[in-house]
Amino acid sequence: MPGKREKVVVAMSGGVDSSVAACLLVEQGYEVVGLFMRTGVKEPEPVAACSLPLLQRGTKGGSSGTAGLRQPASPAAPGSAREHKGCCSASDASDARLVAGMLGIPFYPLNFEREFDSLIDYFTAEYARGRTPNPCVVCNDKLKFGRLIAYADAVGADFIATGHYARVQASRLLRAVDRHKDQSYVLFGIERAILDRLVFPIGELTKPQVRAIAKRYDLPNREKPDSVEICFVPDRDYARVVRERRPEVFAEGDVVNRSGEVLGRHNGLANYTIGQRRGLGIAVGRPVYVTHLDVESNTVTLGDADDLLERELIADRVNYLVDAPTGAFRAEAKIRYLHSAAPAWVYPLPGCAARIAFDQPQRAVTPGQAVVLYDDDVVLGGGWIR
C-alpha cells in the first residue's frame, strides 16, 4: 500500500476490469485520474454477408488460440455474452465516465486516432506480407503504455495502471494469479524501464472476484461481457479492413501441395494463415491445413497435420524484461496467446534476434505472431516470429 497519497493515471476502457482497477486504487488511497483512449474507429454499417469467410475470432489482448483464421461466426443473441465485441466505443466511453463520476475522480479522453490509423496500417501490411499480425501486442507496446507514461509525466503522476491480468513484483513482470485470464503475453514489448511505474490492481484476482467487487460497488457495467474482438474490427470481418487498404492482397493464385501440384485456386493470401483447416474450398479426401504462404509466387501450400510441426523458430525485435542473456538459456516459450508455453532452449543472435529450439515440435508456428519467454511466472521477454 502507498505510504503517501501517490498519484496514478488509470486507463479506463469502460469494461469491468479497468473499472474495478480504478475502484481498488481509490480504495487503496491513491490520487486517481481516469483516462479513456479515443480511437476514432466507428463500427461499420451492417451489410449483406460477403463471400469471404470471416477471420477467426480472437480475444482481447491477443490472438486466437489456433493459427487458423476463418471460422464463420454465428449471430449473437441480444443480451448474450457475445454481444459486446470491441472496446473504446462511444458506449464504452460513457460507461468509463460514469464509473469515474461514481468514484469522484477526474476523467479525460485522450485522442489516439492518429496512432490507431498507423496500427491499422501495420495490421493490413502484415497480411500483405503473408504474415498474421497481433495488433493487441503492438497497441500495448507502442500506443497505450507509451502515451500513458507521457501523460503521467505531464500531470506529475507516480504510476500508471490498467485492468490487465498481470503482476509486477520486484521490477519483474509476472503472470496473473488467474492463469485462465493471464494477459502477460501481450505485455512483453513494454519498456523494462517503466516496470516500476506499472500497477495492475486485478493481477492477484480471479475474474469471479473482479465481478464480485464490481457488484459491491454497484458498478453499472458489473455484468458487461468481456471484449472478444480486435477493437477496430468489431464486426469480425478482418478481410473488409484489409481490402479497404490493401486490395492487391486479394489477387487470385494457386493452392498447391508440398510437391507443388496445383490443387485449386485461392482468392487472396489475406484469407489464410498457418494452421488453417476450415474454409479452404479444397477437397483431397483427407484433412489438410495451410502450411505456407508465399507472397512472391502468390501461392498457398497445403499439407498434413505433421507438416505443421516445427522444432525451431527465429524471432526478431526481441525485447528482454530481465538482464539480457549473454549465452543460451532455458525457458518456456509461448507462440500464441492461448498456447501452452513449451520448454525450449533460447540462443541469442546478433541484432536483437534469437533462435528458439523446442524440446518437442510445436504446431503452427506462425510468422507475425509473438513468441514470449517465461521462467515459471516471470516474463523474460519476447520477440516476433520471423
Secondary structure, 3 states (H helix, E strand, C coil): CCCCCCEEEEECCCCHHHHHHHHHHHHCCCEEEEEEEECCCCCCCCCCCCCCCCCCCCECCECCCCCCCCCCCCCCCCCCCCCCCCCCCHHHHHHHHHHHHHHCCCEEEEECHHHHHHHHHHHHHHHHCCCCCCHHHHHHHHHHHHHHHHHHHHHCCCEEECCCCEEEECCEEEECCCCCCCCHHHHCCCCHHHHHHEECCCCCCCHHHHHHHHHHCCCCCCCCCCCCCCCCCCCCCHHHHHHHHCHHHHCCEEEEECCCCEEEEECCHHHCCCCCCCCCCCCCCCCCEEEEEECCCCEEEEECHHHHEEEEEEEEEEEECCCCCCCCEEEEEECCCCCCCEEEEEEEECCCEEEEEEEEEEECCCCCCEEEEEECCEEEEEEEEC
